[in-house]
Amino acid sequence: QPASVLAATSGEIREDIDELEKQEQELSEQLAQLEQQRVENAQKITDLIAEKQVLDQQINLLHQQLETVQRQVVAIKLLIADKQDQVDHAQADYDALKAASLDRIRIMEENGSISYWSILFHAKTLADFLDRINMIEEIAASDRARLQELRIAAQQVTAAKEALDQQERVLAATLEKLASDQTLMEQKREESNAILVQLAA
């Protein structure tokens, strides 16, 4: 009987050992699965961290770009103010020359608009005639110079206004770029925050 008890006990022990080996095998498989999951999770976490680092670098560069564009906006506004001063100055010069020309025309009209030919024909002597020719040439040269100054002043006003318009267009484009960069940076920040949430989870 002791032998049968021993046999039974040995059989039970063998079954227990088999069961334990089976459990050990299952645990080993579970451990292997967990290790695989840990590796996969670690890879995912590494990927997330790498992605967040890239996003943070992008945010940093966008921040620098925003500061640069903001400085451009300030500089362009100063340039626009300078161009506006140029327009005002050129316009004032043009207005003054135009007023002087109108005054000369008004004086000529008040004096009966004497023609150059009538001035010549009223000469008493040949010397007087030559003096009058010189005088007419000087008056004509003065009138031509005044007209040329007026023409140049008008061109300067036009050029200054065109330069001002160009700078205002540059400013508008720069402001659009600034708004676009700000939107992109906010988007990148949201993506970075979402990764933080995933990492925390």
Secondary structure, 3 states (H helix, E strand, C coil): CHHHHHHHHHHHHHHHHHHHHHHHHHHHHHHHHHHHHHHHHHHHHHHHHHHHHHHHHHHHHHHHHHHHHHHHHHHHHHHHHHHHHHHHHHHHHHHHHHHHHHHHHHHHHHCCCCCHHHHHHCCCCHHHHHHHHHHHHHHHHHHHHHHHHHHHHHHHHHHHHHHHHHHHHHHHHHHHHHHHHHHHHHHHHHHHHHHHHHHHC
